[in-house]
C-alpha cells in the first residue's frame, strides 16, 4: 500500500475568498496606486520594512506587535543576538508566559497590555454590544477617521477580527493595517500568517463587521488598537533615559507575587519591628524561582568595534553606572540581599505612594518605613529614577489584572484560574 502523500496531511496556503482582494493582484495594485495618490500609505512604508510571519500558529498577536514595535523604532533594551538589540516575538512574554500564548493566543486586552509593557501607548476601540443601525454608522465613521490617521503615519493600527466574517477559514486573528483607500473605501490588512494568506484589501464595512462577533474567551467583541510611542517618562520610549535595571516578572508571576506579599503583610505581627519586616520581605523576594529584578545588558568594549552598531538612544548602561548604583544601595540604610542587591530597589518600588501594598503596612511601621524610603530616594537621583522605572513596570503588569477584577472582560487569568474557553485557540 502506498504511503499517504505529504500534501494529504499538511497545508500550503489557502485561496483568498472573493471578499478579499490580493495585494499583488492587478485590482490590488490599482487600489494601492489610489491610496498612494491620497497620501494614505505612510503606514505601509513604515510597516513593510519590518513585515514578518508569526512564529507559531497562535502567535498572531506577538507577530503583529513585534512588527509594530520595530517599525516605531522602539529599543527593547534587551539583547536579541550578538550585540544587537531588536524585538523578536519570543521576547514578548511580559503579560503572559509564551507557553500559554502558543496554546491559546492573546485577548485584545492582553494585546494592549503587552504593548504598554513595552513602551507603547494603546487606545482600544471595540464595537458596542447590541448596536443599532445608527450607532453602527457612527462607529464605522469613527473607524474611517482612525484609518486615515493610521494610514498617514500619525498612529499605527492593529486589527483583532474574525476570519469567518471575511470568508476565510479559522477564527480570531490579529494583523496590522497597512493602508487605506478613501475612494475605494478599502483597508489593507498585512496578514502576519503569511503561510496561510497573503496581504489583502477588504471593504471598510466588512473589516468593521469582522470585529463585531463575540470572542468566546472574553464574552466581548473584538476591536482595533491605535498605537503611538508613550511619553518619554514611560518605559521603553526612545526619548526616555535608559534605566540600569529592569523587572523580569511577567504578568502572571506578578499576580502570584502580589498575592503572596499581601498575605505576608496582613500576617505581620504587631510586635514586628521595621527591620524584621524588611528582612522578611527580602527573604521572600530572594526565594523566588528567578530574580525579580536584574540589571540590563551593559556596554562592553566589543560595542565600540567597527563591526558593531553605533549605540542607539537610549544607550545601554555602562558597568560604571551599575557599580555606582550598587554602591549607593549598599551604603544606604536599607537592608540588602547578598544574592541580589537590586532587590532593595524593588522594595522601594513596591512601597511607593502609588502601590496598593503600601496601605497594607502595619500602622505602627508605616511612618518609619516612609521616612526610610524617602531618605534613600532623595539622597540619590539615580536611585529615584530607577525606582520610577520599576514602579511604572509594575503598574503596567497590573493593568490587565485590574481590568479583569473590575469586570472589563480582560480575561487575563489574574483574578481567577478558570480554564480557557475552547474558542480561544490561537490565530487559525
C-alpha positions in Angstrom: 0.0 0.0 0.0 1.4 3.4 -0.9 2.2 5.8 1.9 -0.1 8.8 2.2 1.3 11.8 0.4 2.6 14.7 2.4 0.0 17.0 0.8 -2.8 15.0 2.4 -1.6 15.8 5.9 -0.3 19.4 5.5 -1.3 22.7 4.0 0.5 25.3 1.9 -1.7 28.4 1.9 -5.4 28.9 1.3 -7.1 30.6 -1.6 -8.4 34.1 -0.8 -12.2 34.4 -0.7 -14.0 36.8 -3.1 -14.4 39.3 -0.3 -10.6 39.8 -0.2 -8.5 41.4 -3.0 -5.0 40.1 -3.1 -2.4 42.9 -2.5 -0.3 41.9 -5.5 -3.2 41.3 -8.0 -4.0 43.8 -10.7 -7.0 45.2 -8.8 -5.0 45.2 -5.6 -2.3 47.3 -7.3 -4.9 49.7 -8.6 -6.2 50.3 -5.1 -2.6 50.7 -3.9 -2.0 53.4 -6.5 -5.1 55.2 -5.5 -4.2 55.1 -1.8 -0.7 56.3 -2.6 -2.1 59.3 -4.5 -4.3 60.1 -1.5 -1.3 60.0 0.8 -2.7 57.1 2.7 0.2 54.6 2.6 2.6 56.0 5.1 1.7 53.1 7.4 2.6 50.7 4.6 6.1 52.1 4.1 6.5 52.2 7.9 5.5 48.6 8.5 6.6 46.8 5.3 10.3 47.2 6.3 9.6 45.0 9.3 6.9 42.7 7.8 7.3 39.2 9.4 5.5 35.9 9.7 4.2 34.8 13.1 6.4 32.2 14.7 3.6 29.9 15.9 0.0 29.3 14.8 -1.2 31.2 17.9 1.4 34.0 17.7 -0.5 36.4 15.5 -0.7 39.0 18.3 3.0 38.6 19.0 3.9 38.8 15.4 1.8 41.9 14.9 3.2 43.6 18.0 6.9 42.8 17.2 6.4 44.3 13.7 4.9 47.5 15.1 7.5 47.9 17.9 10.3 47.6 15.3 8.5 49.8 12.8 8.2 52.5 15.5 11.9 52.0 16.3 11.4 51.1 19.9 14.5 49.9 21.7 13.8 46.7 23.6 16.7 47.5 25.9 17.5 43.8 25.7 19.9 41.9 23.5 18.4 39.9 20.7 21.5 38.2 19.4 25.2 39.1 19.5 25.4 42.8 20.3 22.1 43.7 18.6 19.0 44.9 20.4 15.9 44.2 18.3 12.4 42.9 19.0 11.7 39.3 18.4 8.4 37.6 19.1 9.9 35.3 21.8 10.8 38.5 23.8 7.2 39.4 24.3 6.4 37.4 27.5 5.6 40.3 29.8 1.8 39.8 30.1 1.5 36.0 29.7 4.0 33.1 29.5 5.0 32.2 26.0 4.0 28.6 26.5 0.4 29.8 27.3 0.3 32.1 24.3 1.5 29.3 22.0 -1.6 27.3 23.1 -4.4 29.9 23.4 -3.2 33.2 21.9 -4.0 36.6 23.5 -7.1 38.5 24.1 -7.5 42.1 22.9 -7.0 43.5 26.4 -3.8 41.4 26.9 -2.5 42.6 23.5 -2.9 46.2 24.6 -1.4 45.4 28.0 1.6 43.8 26.3 2.1 46.9 24.2 2.0 49.1 27.3 4.7 46.9 29.0 7.0 47.6 26.0 6.7 51.4 25.9 3.7 52.0 23.6 0.5 53.8 24.3 -2.5 51.8 23.2 -6.0 53.0 22.6 -8.6 50.2 22.2 -11.8 50.6 20.3 -14.4 47.8 20.2 -17.8 47.7 18.6 -20.5 48.2 21.2 -22.7 45.3 22.1 -26.2 45.5 20.7 -25.6 48.1 18.1 -28.4 49.9 16.3 -28.1 50.8 12.7 -27.5 54.4 13.7 -24.8 53.5 16.2 -23.2 51.2 13.7 -22.9 54.0 11.1 -21.3 56.4 13.7 -18.9 53.7 14.8 -17.8 53.0 11.2 -17.3 56.7 10.5 -15.0 56.8 13.6 -13.2 53.7 12.2 -12.7 55.5 8.9 -11.3 58.6 10.7 -8.9 56.3 12.6 -7.9 54.5 9.4 -6.9 57.9 7.8 -5.0 58.8 10.9 -3.1 55.5 10.9 -2.6 55.3 7.2 -1.0 58.8 7.3 1.5 57.7 9.9 0.1 59.6 12.9 -0.5 56.4 14.7 -0.3 52.7 13.9 -3.4 50.4 13.8 -3.8 46.7 14.5 -7.0 44.8 13.9 -8.4 41.9 16.0 -11.0 40.3 13.9 -13.0 37.1 13.0 -11.7 35.4 9.9 -15.1 33.8 9.3 -16.7 37.2 8.6 -14.2 37.7 5.8 -15.0 34.3 4.4 -11.7 32.9 5.5 -11.0 29.7 7.4 -10.2 29.9 11.1 -11.5 32.1 14.0 -9.8 35.1 15.7 -6.8 36.8 14.3 -4.5 39.8 14.7 -2.8 41.8 12.0 -1.6 45.3 11.3 -3.3 47.8 9.0 -1.0 48.8 6.1 -3.1 51.4 4.3 -6.5 52.8 3.3 -8.0 53.9 0.0 -10.7 56.6 0.7 -12.1 56.5 -2.8 -12.4 52.7 -2.9 -13.2 52.5 0.8 -10.8 49.6 1.2 -8.5 48.6 4.0 -5.1 46.9 3.5 -4.6 44.1 6.0 -0.9 42.9 6.3 -1.7 39.3 7.4 1.1 38.0 9.6 0.0 34.4 8.9 1.8 34.6 5.5 1.9 30.8 5.4 -1.9 30.9 5.0 -3.0 34.1 3.3 -1.2 36.9 1.5 -1.9 40.6 2.3 -5.3 41.7 1.0 -7.7 44.6 0.7 -11.2 44.4 2.2 -14.1 46.9 2.3 -14.1 49.1 5.4 -17.6 48.0 6.4 -16.6 44.3 6.2 -13.4 45.0 8.2 -15.5 46.7 10.9 -18.1 43.9 10.9 -15.3 41.3 11.3 -14.7 42.8 14.8 -18.4 42.5 15.9 -18.7 38.8 16.7 -18.3 37.9 20.3 -14.9 36.4 21.3 -15.7 33.3 23.3 -12.7 33.9 25.5 -13.9 37.3 26.8 -17.6 37.5 26.1 -16.9 40.8 24.3 -16.5 41.8 20.7 -13.0 42.1 19.2 -11.8 45.5 18.0 -8.8 47.6 16.9 -5.9 49.3 18.7 -4.3 52.6 17.9 -0.6 52.8 18.9 1.8 55.5 19.4 5.1 55.9 21.3 4.5 56.5 25.0 5.7 59.8 26.6 9.4 59.9 27.5 8.9 59.1 31.1 7.3 55.8 30.3 9.2 52.6 30.0 10.7 51.9 26.6 10.3 55.3 25.0 13.2 56.3 22.7 13.0 59.8 24.2 13.5 58.4 27.7 16.6 57.8 29.6 17.9 54.2 29.7 17.4 52.5 33.1 20.1 50.4 34.7 17.6 47.8 35.9 14.5 46.1 34.7 11.7 44.0 36.2 11.9 40.4 35.0 8.4 39.4 36.2 5.7 38.8 33.7 2.0 39.5 34.3 1.2 36.0 35.7 4.2 35.9 38.1 3.5 39.4 39.3 -0.1 38.4 40.1 1.2 35.5 42.2 3.9 37.6 43.9 1.4 40.4 44.7 -0.9 38.0 46.4 1.9 36.4 48.5 3.2 39.8 49.6 -0.4 40.8 50.5 -0.6 37.7 52.8 2.8 38.4 54.3 1.9 42.0 55.2 -1.5 41.0 56.6 0.1 38.3 58.8 2.8 40.6 60.2 2.6 40.5 64.0 2.0 43.8 65.8 5.3 43.3 67.7 7.3 43.3 64.5 10.0 45.9 64.0 10.7 47.7 60.8 14.0 45.7 60.4 12.2 42.4 60.9 9.5 43.3 58.3 12.0 44.4 55.7 14.1 41.2 56.4 11.0 39.0 55.8 10.2 40.9 52.6 13.7 40.5 51.3 13.8 36.8 52.2 10.6 36.3 50.4 11.8 38.1 47.2 15.1 36.3 47.3 13.4 32.9 47.4 11.6 33.5 44.0 12.5 30.9 41.3 14.0 33.6 39.1 15.3 37.1 40.1 12.5 39.6 40.1 14.8 42.5 39.1 18.1 42.4 37.2 20.5 44.8 35.5 20.1 45.5 31.8 22.8 44.3 29.3 25.9 46.5 29.8 28.0 48.2 27.2 31.2 46.3 26.7 34.4 47.0 24.9 33.1 45.0 21.9 30.4 47.5 21.4 33.0 50.0 20.2 34.3 47.8 17.4 33.8 48.7 13.8 31.6 45.5 13.4 29.1 46.8 16.0 26.4 49.4 15.5 26.7 52.9 17.0 24.7 52.9 20.2 21.1 54.0 19.6 19.3 56.2 22.0 18.7 55.3 24.8 22.1 53.6 25.0 22.8 50.6 27.2 24.0 51.4 30.7 27.7 51.2 31.4 29.3 49.0 34.0 30.3 52.1 36.0 26.7 53.2 36.2 25.7 49.9 37.7 28.6 49.9 40.1 27.7 53.4 41.2 24.0 52.3 41.8 25.1 49.2 43.8 27.5 51.3 45.9 24.7 53.8 46.7 22.3 51.0 47.7 24.9 49.2 50.0 25.7 52.5 51.7 22.0 53.3 52.4 20.1 52.4 55.5 18.0 49.9 53.6 18.6 46.2 54.2 20.2 44.4 51.3 20.1 40.9 49.9 23.5 39.3 49.4 22.2 37.3 46.5 20.7 40.3 44.7 21.4 43.8 46.0 19.0 45.2 43.4 16.1 43.8 45.4 16.4 46.9 47.6 15.2 48.9 44.6 12.2 46.6 44.2 11.3 47.2 47.8 11.2 50.9 47.2 9.0 50.4 44.1 6.7 48.0 45.9 6.0 50.5 48.6 5.8 53.7 46.6 2.9 56.0 47.2 1.2 54.6 44.1 1.4 51.0 45.3 -1.6 49.2 46.8 0.8 47.3 49.1 1.7 50.5 50.9 -1.8 50.6 52.5 -1.2 47.1 54.0 1.8 48.0 56.0 1.1 47.8 59.7 0.1 51.3 61.0 2.9 51.4 63.6 5.5 50.8 60.8 4.0 52.9 58.1 5.6 56.2 59.1 9.2 54.9 59.8 9.1 52.9 56.6 8.0 56.0 54.6 10.7 58.1 56.2 13.4 55.5 55.5 12.4 55.2 51.8 12.1 58.9 51.3 15.5 59.4 52.7 17.0 56.8 50.5 15.3 58.1 47.3 16.1 61.7 47.9 19.7 61.1 48.6 20.5 59.9 45.0 18.9 60.9 41.7 19.8 57.6 40.1 18.1 55.6 42.7 15.0 57.8 42.3 14.9 57.3 38.6 15.4 53.5 38.8 12.5 53.3 41.3 10.3 55.2 39.0 11.1 52.8 36.1 10.3 49.8 38.3 7.1 51.4 39.6 6.0 52.0 36.0 6.7 48.5 35.0 4.8 47.1 38.0 1.8 49.4 37.1 1.8 48.1 33.5 1.8 44.5 34.6 -1.1 45.0 36.9 -3.3 46.8 34.4 -4.9 43.7 32.9 -5.4 42.2 36.3 -7.3 45.3 37.5 -9.4 45.3 34.3 -10.5 41.7 34.9 -11.2 42.2 38.5 -13.4 45.2 37.6 -15.3 43.1 35.1 -13.9 44.7 32.0 -13.6 41.4 30.1 -9.8 41.3 30.0 -9.9 37.6 30.8 -6.2 37.7 31.7 -6.3 34.9 34.3 -5.2 37.1 37.3 -8.4 37.2 39.2 -9.3 33.6 38.6 -7.8 30.4 37.3 -10.8 29.2 35.3 -9.8 27.0 32.3 -9.6 28.8 29.0 -12.6 28.5 26.7 -12.3 26.3 23.7 -13.0 29.3 21.5 -9.6 30.8 22.4 -7.3 28.6 20.5 -4.9 30.9 18.7 -5.0 32.5 15.3 -6.2 29.9 12.9 
